[in-house]
């Protein structure tokens, strides 16, 4: 094959590329390729060899060889990258845990505030109730007059219409040591027993008569005797 410059090969390649144009242009391109090949002294076999060898294609630069320690350095960088990824994952887990703990802390604070408000309401209600009770007791002691003593005698001497004698009305009357149904009984009185009335008094919302009978004295509820 004759000596051909790179510039001549580029002109030949441009004319070969025009072979796929329209019919008229393709025919002209074919004649141009033939004329240029003959002028360059190329035969059909030379053109075929150019195509097979890829002379018309772009020249590929050889791949530079890697440095001697590049492989080891790349492996080290990959290991460091994996360590960084592990650290990042751990930090993300810690962040999620902190977010969860913060949410739980906010819930606990809200519940504590709710309990504190509830306790304050209960304390306020208790204070109001206590104030009302103290007011009522104070009014009863000082503003509402004196309370009657445990034993209050009649404001005026009570005089029976027909005398100071009476008879026991109930089937089994009781003569108490005090004007109090919880005091110890002195004697039990059957119905019809006559008693001598000394005085009449009130105690615990009950009218009592202090009487003497059968040589003993004590107190009998007025509901258990009949005066005559």
Backbone torsions as a table, in degrees:
resi	resn	phi	psi	omega
1	UNK	NA	136.0	-178.7
2	UNK	-66.2	160.2	178.1
3	UNK	-71.3	123.2	-177.3
4	UNK	-125.4	134.5	179.2
5	UNK	-82.0	165.9	179.9
6	UNK	-66.7	-33.5	179.7
7	UNK	-66.5	-40.7	178.0
8	UNK	-65.2	-38.1	179.7
9	UNK	-65.3	-37.8	179.3
10	UNK	-66.1	-39.8	177.5
11	UNK	-64.9	-38.8	178.9
12	UNK	-65.4	-39.4	179.8
13	UNK	-66.1	-36.2	178.9
14	UNK	-65.1	-38.0	179.4
15	UNK	-72.9	-34.8	177.9
16	UNK	-65.1	-36.3	-179.9
17	UNK	-64.7	-25.9	-179.2
18	UNK	-79.9	-3.1	179.5
19	UNK	-66.8	-19.1	-178.9
20	UNK	-96.2	13.2	178.9
21	UNK	-79.4	-165.6	178.2
22	UNK	-61.0	168.0	-173.4
23	UNK	-58.1	-46.5	-178.0
24	UNK	-66.7	-44.5	179.7
25	UNK	-67.0	-38.1	178.9
26	UNK	-62.7	-39.4	178.6
27	UNK	-65.0	-42.9	177.3
28	UNK	-63.3	-38.9	179.4
29	UNK	-65.3	-36.8	178.4
30	UNK	-64.5	-42.9	178.7
31	UNK	-66.1	-35.8	-179.7
32	UNK	-67.9	-39.1	178.2
33	UNK	-62.8	-43.7	-179.5
34	UNK	-63.6	-43.3	-179.5
35	UNK	-64.3	-43.2	-178.3
36	UNK	-67.9	-37.7	179.5
37	UNK	-65.3	-40.2	-180.0
38	UNK	-68.9	-37.3	-179.6
39	UNK	-66.0	-35.0	178.3
40	UNK	-81.9	-6.2	179.2
41	UNK	78.6	30.0	-179.6
42	UNK	-100.4	138.5	176.3
43	UNK	-96.9	176.1	177.3
44	UNK	-62.0	-37.3	178.0
45	UNK	-64.8	-35.8	178.2
46	UNK	-64.5	-41.9	178.0
47	UNK	-61.5	-41.4	179.4
48	UNK	-62.9	-40.7	-179.5
49	UNK	-66.9	-35.2	176.9
50	UNK	-61.8	-43.1	179.2
51	UNK	-65.8	-43.0	-178.1
52	UNK	-67.2	-36.9	-179.2
53	UNK	-78.9	-9.8	-179.6
54	UNK	73.6	26.5	-179.5
55	UNK	-63.8	-32.4	-179.4
56	UNK	-75.1	-15.8	-179.7
57	UNK	-79.3	168.4	179.3
58	UNK	-67.3	141.5	-179.8
59	UNK	-73.2	124.6	-177.9
60	UNK	-90.7	126.4	179.2
61	UNK	-77.9	140.3	178.1
62	UNK	-65.0	142.9	-178.9
63	UNK	-71.7	126.6	-178.9
64	UNK	-66.1	144.0	179.6
65	UNK	-73.3	141.7	180.0
66	UNK	-72.1	147.6	176.6
67	UNK	-60.1	163.6	-174.6
68	UNK	-63.9	-44.1	-175.9
69	UNK	-94.5	9.8	-176.1
70	UNK	-67.2	-39.8	-178.3
71	UNK	-62.3	-45.0	179.8
72	UNK	-66.5	-38.5	179.0
73	UNK	-65.5	-39.9	178.0
74	UNK	-63.1	-41.9	178.4
75	UNK	-61.9	-40.6	178.4
76	UNK	-64.2	-42.1	178.5
77	UNK	-62.7	-38.3	178.8
78	UNK	-66.0	-40.6	177.5
79	UNK	-63.1	-43.1	178.0
80	UNK	-62.8	-37.2	178.2
81	UNK	-63.7	-41.7	178.4
82	UNK	-64.8	-38.1	177.3
83	UNK	-63.1	-42.7	178.3
84	UNK	-62.5	-40.8	178.0
85	UNK	-62.3	-40.0	177.9
86	UNK	-63.9	-42.6	178.9
87	UNK	-62.4	-41.7	179.5
88	UNK	-63.1	-42.5	178.3
89	UNK	-62.5	-41.2	178.4
90	UNK	-63.9	-40.6	178.0
91	UNK	-64.1	-39.0	177.5
92	UNK	-64.2	-40.2	177.2
93	UNK	-63.1	-43.7	178.4
94	UNK	-63.3	-38.1	178.2
95	UNK	-62.8	-45.5	178.7
96	UNK	-60.9	-39.5	179.4
97	UNK	-65.8	-40.9	178.2
98	UNK	-65.0	-38.9	177.2
99	UNK	-62.8	-41.7	178.4
100	UNK	-63.8	-44.5	179.1
101	UNK	-64.7	-37.0	177.8
102	UNK	-63.6	-41.0	176.7
103	UNK	-62.4	-43.6	177.9
104	UNK	-63.3	-38.1	178.9
105	UNK	-65.1	-40.3	178.4
106	UNK	-64.0	-40.6	178.1
107	UNK	-63.4	-43.1	179.5
108	UNK	-63.7	-40.1	178.2
109	UNK	-63.9	-40.9	178.7
110	UNK	-63.6	-43.2	178.7
111	UNK	-64.4	-39.3	178.7
112	UNK	-63.9	-41.9	177.7
113	UNK	-64.4	-39.1	178.6
114	UNK	-63.7	-43.6	178.2
115	UNK	-64.1	-38.8	179.6
116	UNK	-64.2	-42.4	177.1
117	UNK	-63.2	-41.0	179.1
118	UNK	-63.1	-42.9	178.5
119	UNK	-63.9	-37.8	178.1
120	UNK	-65.0	-40.2	178.0
121	UNK	-63.7	-44.6	179.8
122	UNK	-62.8	-42.5	178.9
123	UNK	-63.7	-39.3	178.1
124	UNK	-63.9	-43.6	178.1
125	UNK	-63.0	-42.4	178.3
126	UNK	-61.6	-40.3	179.0
127	UNK	-64.3	-40.5	178.5
128	UNK	-63.8	-44.5	179.1
129	UNK	-62.0	-43.6	179.2
130	UNK	-62.4	-40.4	178.3
131	UNK	-62.9	-41.7	178.6
132	UNK	-63.0	-43.9	-179.6
133	UNK	-62.9	-45.0	179.4
134	UNK	-62.3	-40.2	179.1
135	UNK	-63.3	-44.8	-179.9
136	UNK	-63.7	-44.2	179.9
137	UNK	-64.5	-42.6	178.6
138	UNK	-63.4	-39.4	178.1
139	UNK	-65.6	-38.4	179.5
140	UNK	-68.0	-35.0	-178.1
141	UNK	-78.4	-39.9	-170.7
142	UNK	-117.7	-38.5	-176.9
143	UNK	-90.1	-23.9	-175.9
144	UNK	-98.9	8.1	179.5
145	UNK	94.3	170.5	-179.1
146	UNK	-75.0	146.8	171.8
147	UNK	-81.6	146.0	-179.5
148	UNK	-66.6	144.8	176.9
149	UNK	-67.0	168.4	-178.2
150	UNK	-56.2	-37.1	178.3
151	UNK	-126.1	118.1	-179.8
152	UNK	-118.5	120.4	177.8
153	UNK	-79.9	161.8	180.0
154	UNK	-60.5	141.1	-179.3
155	UNK	-58.4	-33.0	177.9
156	UNK	-133.2	149.1	179.0
157	UNK	-54.8	133.0	179.9
158	UNK	-95.1	128.0	-177.3
159	UNK	-117.9	117.7	174.6
160	UNK	-60.7	152.0	-176.5
161	UNK	-71.4	-33.7	-173.2
162	UNK	-113.7	5.4	179.6
163	UNK	139.4	-169.5	-176.8
164	UNK	-112.5	19.2	178.8
165	UNK	-104.9	155.0	178.8
166	UNK	-152.2	163.9	177.0
167	UNK	-122.8	148.7	179.6
168	UNK	-71.6	129.2	-176.8
169	UNK	-90.4	-43.9	-174.2
170	UNK	-73.3	160.8	-178.2
171	UNK	-64.2	-30.9	179.3
172	UNK	-142.7	90.9	177.3
173	UNK	-78.7	159.4	-178.1
174	UNK	-126.9	130.1	175.2
175	UNK	-97.9	110.9	-176.2
176	UNK	-92.9	153.7	178.4
177	UNK	-74.4	-26.0	177.0
178	UNK	-132.1	165.1	177.7
179	UNK	-79.3	62.4	-175.0
180	UNK	-154.3	124.3	-177.7
181	UNK	-66.2	-14.4	178.4
182	UNK	-91.2	-4.1	178.9
183	UNK	-75.7	165.9	-177.6
184	UNK	-71.6	137.9	178.5
185	UNK	-74.9	142.9	176.7
186	UNK	-86.6	-46.3	-178.4
187	UNK	-161.7	151.8	174.7
188	UNK	-95.8	135.3	-175.3
189	UNK	-112.1	123.1	175.9
190	UNK	-72.7	164.4	-179.6
191	UNK	-61.8	139.2	179.3
192	UNK	90.9	-4.3	178.9
193	UNK	-67.6	133.2	179.1
194	UNK	-86.2	139.7	178.9
195	UNK	-132.0	155.3	177.7
196	UNK	-105.1	120.4	-175.9
197	UNK	-85.4	125.9	175.7
198	UNK	-92.0	-49.7	-178.3
199	UNK	-157.9	168.8	178.8
200	UNK	-124.1	136.5	-179.2
201	UNK	-147.8	167.6	178.2
202	UNK	-112.4	141.4	173.5
203	UNK	-156.2	129.9	178.1
204	UNK	54.1	46.0	176.6
205	UNK	62.8	20.7	179.6
206	UNK	-127.7	138.0	177.2
207	UNK	-88.5	126.4	-177.9
208	UNK	-116.9	156.6	174.2
209	UNK	-123.5	127.8	173.5
210	UNK	-85.7	121.2	-171.2
211	UNK	-131.4	166.5	171.7
212	UNK	-126.2	139.9	177.4
213	UNK	-164.2	141.3	176.6
214	UNK	53.1	35.3	177.8
215	UNK	76.4	10.7	179.5
216	UNK	-125.9	153.7	178.5
217	UNK	-124.3	152.9	-179.9
218	UNK	177.9	-159.2	-175.2
219	UNK	-125.0	139.7	-179.5
220	UNK	-131.2	136.2	174.0
221	UNK	-61.3	139.7	-179.2
222	UNK	-63.4	-19.9	179.3
223	UNK	-74.6	-10.0	-177.6
224	UNK	-103.4	0.3	-179.3
225	UNK	-130.7	158.6	174.7
226	UNK	-121.0	126.3	178.1
227	UNK	-82.0	148.7	174.4
228	UNK	-146.3	NA	NA
